[in-house]
């Protein structure tokens, strides 16, 4: 479709497009945020983990085992913590709605990223680069690692039809199953991640 044809269609349907974006950014994002928060709250409570899990997807959502907390620290600082992250589209831009991000519009996505309060970006990237044996084991366990960017994460792919049905039924259990599975992947990799925490503490 040419840009001129697309422009004409957009103008003719601007009311529907504007209404759809408003609804997606309002009630739909609120419902999705509530469902994500409920799942993460249940999972972290089950595991005995700490964190901050707001219902607004625009706020930082993070959690971690208490054993990863920075020693002798009165604040919420962790040598390693898990954060719900969104990734940009392939062209480097971002989506205009959380629904688009969860649906993978133009390559955007959601992941559980692992980061540290104990090391600066340069030291964190250096650690990921030098501990190749440990990182290889994490890669085998289903993690993504890009040492140049300082990224260590578990990727998730959400089924668009399952998300559509979730909004129709007001039941997100099946649609958010990839999130629960990503947490379980981190749980299974705890020995490797505990080793990574030990390496972080040696450098901090």
Buried (B, 14 or more C-beta within 10 A) or exposed (E): EEEEEEEEEEEEEEEEEEEBBEEBBEEBBBBBBBBBBBBBBEBBEEBEBBBEBEBEBEEEBBBBBEEBBBEEEEEBBBBBBBBBBBBBBEEEEBBEBBBBBBBBBEEBBBBBBBBBBBBEEEBBBBBBEEBEEBBEBBEEBBBEBEBEEBBBBBBBEBBBEBBEBBBEEEEBEEBBBBBBEBBEBBBEBEEBBEBBBEBBBEBB
